[in-house]
Amino acid sequence: MTEETKEPVLVDPVMYEQFMKYQKIVRHALAESLPGTYFICGEGGKKDDNGLPETIQVCPAYGADSGTITEYVKVERQDEEGST
């Protein structure tokens, strides 16, 4: 809302989607200076046909001594009849 009119400001949905993408890029590019930012800091295991590793290591902040290892679970999309 603007202060003068108290009317809601409409934002183009495409521009908003782009803004959200850029915000995520900036947050992860500047992870060392922004609190609450995480990033992928390692990988392990074999890679699938898409190049994704079996596990990834997620760190809570740049230079952190701790992190978590997350296992990749492949989820296949099903059509309306229930077959893959």
HELIX and SHEET records of a PDB file:
HELIX    1   1 PRO A   13  ALA A   29  1                                  17    
SHEET    1   A 3 PHE A  39  LYS A  47  0                                        
SHEET    2   A 3 PRO A  53  CYS A  59 -1                                        
SHEET    3   A 3 THR A  68  GLU A  71 -1                                        
END                                                                             
